[in-house]
Amino acid sequence: MKIVVLDGYTENPGDLSWEAMEQFGEVVVYDRTSYVESPLIAERLKGAEVAVINKTPISKETMDKCPDLKAVAVLATGYNVVDCAAAKERGIVVLNVPTYGTEIVGQYAIGLLLEICAHYGAHDRAVKEGRWENNIDWCFWDYPMIELYGKTAGIIGFGRIGQTTGRILKAIGLKVLVNDKFQSESGKAIADAYVERDELFAKSDVIFLHCPLFPDTEKMINKENIAKMKDGVILINNSRGQLVNEQDLADALNSGKVYAAGLDVVSTEPIKGDNPLLTAKNCIITPHISWAAQAARQRIMDITVDNIKAYVEGNPVNVVNK
């Protein structure tokens, strides 16, 4: 069996190993292939039974050119880069990694919020530039210092990651309101209340997005919904960039309606130079790295190997196109 990894670099820049996949057959690893539809994708998949991808698209056209392809293993939870309907028609199973970064993604969301509240990096740079040494007073700060205790956080999407974020918020003294289509006992044990989205918008001092991208969540952070929010609200998004209308958020940041945003995702990645958030006030943007701790990437590798093993044994798991 031939396994081809089409874009392995972000999963394994050199600190992990692909060796465990070799038990199933020949493994060919490409650091990068193409993040847009390209003939190179099908060319590199020639003779492959299993494609391993992260963000390389696998389209109907690619599948038509790859008659040997029988499985696509995605090194991620999201699988929108694969035409799952076309795969199902052709008997190609699409496998994902449903849970690998719960703790680190929740931790990262809190980190974005804490940076907004204290601007650690900016103050560190100020000290090293000599401003503290030469300051007339014994301390200084360049930004408002925000205490979170007693404030209200709203979390949209209260699955595993949302609940991780919620537990941390509760531990530092925030009230937690959540919005999710499904209420769970584990969620009820953390949240102060499940509420409708409009109520969450109206009552939250900080809003976290931890929900999937669905038609009803796409661009839900828009001028109409921002108008429902408190003046000076803080927005944290390390879920999906497409949840946000970026021009509307930039306008709200520049007007002060939204005090600050901490973002690890944008609608088009890598970010484009004309993205309005690049020049918006009080907007922190990091390059989609919430998931990238080595421990989390090792879990992705281990689960992907398990996914391929189960496929080889004829009992595939984590199939998203049943």
Beta strands, then each sheet from edge to edge (+ up, - down):
strand 1: 2-5
strand 2: 26-29
strand 3: 50-53
strand 4: 71-74
strand 5: 93-95
strand 6: 152-156
strand 7: 175-179
strand 8: 193-194
strand 9: 206-209
strand 10: 233-237
strand 11: 258-263
strand 12: 283-285
sheet 1: 2+ 1+ 3+ 4+ 5+
sheet 2: 8+ 7+ 6+ 9+ 10+ 11+ 12+
end
